[in-house]
Amino acid sequence: MEYVLARELIPELGMAFVDRIPLIYLIFGALTLGLAPFVPEPHLAEKLRMLMAGQLRAPMDLFDLVLHGAPWLLLAWRLGRMARARGGW
């Protein structure tokens, strides 16, 4: 019986899956989910302010930070990979 490495089963092991997500979807996600709710202020701005002040303690607040921050992180990761692929970094 041969052992098969995970790299052979999943050719793009790691964060390369971000490259397959259309850029417009990442931008749309960052602008909608990443900034929601728009009034009175985006959750992400509120949670980052709480984090800097040391007041981010409740599990729901941590969940909100991850939920609203994830689209921005994915977009930044994708733009960084695109710049690196073009020799920008």
The 8 nearest C-alpha neighbors of each residue, nearest first, counted from 0:
[[1, 2, 3, 4, 7, 5, 8, 6],
 [2, 0, 3, 4, 7, 5, 8, 6],
 [1, 3, 4, 0, 5, 7, 8, 6],
 [4, 2, 1, 5, 7, 8, 6, 0],
 [3, 5, 6, 7, 2, 8, 9, 1],
 [4, 6, 8, 7, 9, 3, 12, 10],
 [7, 5, 9, 4, 10, 8, 12, 11],
 [8, 6, 5, 4, 9, 10, 3, 11],
 [7, 9, 5, 6, 10, 4, 3, 12],
 [8, 10, 6, 11, 7, 12, 5, 4],
 [11, 9, 6, 7, 12, 8, 5, 13],
 [12, 10, 9, 15, 13, 16, 6, 14],
 [11, 13, 9, 10, 6, 14, 15, 5],
 [12, 14, 15, 11, 16, 10, 9, 17],
 [13, 15, 16, 17, 12, 11, 18, 76],
 [16, 14, 17, 18, 13, 11, 12, 19],
 [15, 17, 18, 14, 19, 11, 20, 13],
 [16, 18, 15, 19, 20, 14, 77, 73],
 [19, 17, 16, 15, 20, 77, 21, 80],
 [18, 20, 17, 16, 21, 15, 22, 77],
 [21, 19, 17, 18, 22, 24, 16, 25],
 [22, 20, 23, 24, 19, 25, 18, 17],
 [21, 23, 25, 24, 20, 26, 74, 77],
 [22, 24, 26, 25, 21, 27, 28, 20],
 [25, 23, 27, 22, 26, 21, 28, 20],
 [24, 26, 28, 22, 23, 27, 74, 29],
 [25, 27, 23, 29, 28, 24, 30, 22],
 [26, 28, 24, 30, 25, 29, 23, 31],
 [29, 27, 25, 31, 32, 26, 30, 70],
 [28, 30, 33, 70, 26, 71, 27, 31],
 [29, 31, 27, 33, 28, 34, 26, 32],
 [32, 30, 28, 33, 34, 29, 35, 27],
 [33, 31, 35, 28, 34, 29, 67, 30],
 [32, 34, 29, 67, 31, 30, 35, 70],
 [33, 35, 41, 31, 32, 30, 36, 37],
 [36, 34, 37, 32, 41, 31, 33, 42],
 [35, 37, 41, 38, 34, 42, 40, 39],
 [36, 38, 35, 41, 40, 34, 39, 42],
 [39, 37, 40, 36, 41, 35, 42, 34],
 [38, 40, 37, 41, 36, 42, 35, 45],
 [41, 39, 38, 37, 42, 36, 44, 45],
 [40, 42, 34, 37, 36, 43, 35, 44],
 [43, 41, 45, 44, 46, 35, 36, 40],
 [42, 44, 46, 41, 45, 67, 47, 64],
 [45, 43, 47, 41, 42, 46, 48, 40],
 [44, 46, 42, 48, 43, 47, 49, 41],
 [47, 45, 49, 43, 48, 44, 64, 42],
 [48, 46, 50, 44, 49, 45, 43, 51],
 [47, 49, 45, 51, 46, 50, 44, 52],
 [50, 48, 46, 54, 52, 55, 47, 51],
 [51, 49, 47, 55, 53, 48, 52, 54],
 [50, 52, 48, 49, 53, 47, 54, 55],
 [51, 53, 49, 50, 54, 48, 55, 47],
 [54, 52, 50, 51, 55, 49, 56, 48],
 [53, 55, 49, 52, 56, 50, 51, 48],
 [56, 54, 50, 49, 53, 57, 60, 61],
 [55, 57, 54, 58, 60, 61, 53, 59],
 [56, 58, 60, 59, 55, 61, 54, 62],
 [59, 57, 61, 60, 62, 56, 55, 63],
 [60, 58, 62, 61, 57, 63, 56, 64],
 [59, 61, 63, 57, 62, 58, 64, 55],
 [60, 62, 64, 58, 63, 59, 65, 57],
 [61, 63, 59, 65, 60, 64, 66, 58],
 [64, 62, 60, 66, 61, 65, 67, 59],
 [65, 63, 61, 62, 67, 66, 68, 46],
 [64, 66, 68, 62, 63, 67, 69, 61],
 [67, 65, 63, 64, 68, 69, 62, 33],
 [66, 68, 33, 64, 65, 43, 69, 63],
 [67, 69, 65, 71, 66, 64, 70, 33],
 [68, 70, 72, 71, 66, 65, 67, 73],
 [71, 69, 29, 73, 72, 68, 28, 33],
 [72, 70, 74, 29, 69, 68, 73, 75],
 [71, 73, 69, 75, 74, 70, 76, 68],
 [74, 72, 76, 70, 75, 71, 77, 69],
 [73, 75, 71, 77, 76, 72, 25, 70],
 [74, 76, 72, 78, 77, 73, 79, 71],
 [77, 75, 73, 79, 74, 78, 72, 80],
 [76, 78, 80, 74, 79, 75, 73, 81],
 [79, 77, 81, 75, 80, 76, 74, 82],
 [78, 80, 76, 82, 77, 81, 75, 83],
 [81, 79, 83, 77, 78, 82, 84, 76],
 [80, 82, 78, 84, 79, 83, 77, 85],
 [83, 81, 87, 79, 85, 84, 80, 78],
 [82, 84, 88, 80, 86, 87, 85, 81],
 [85, 83, 81, 82, 86, 80, 87, 88],
 [86, 84, 82, 83, 87, 81, 88, 80],
 [87, 85, 83, 84, 88, 82, 81, 80],
 [86, 88, 82, 83, 85, 84, 81, 79],
 [87, 83, 86, 82, 85, 84, 79, 80]]
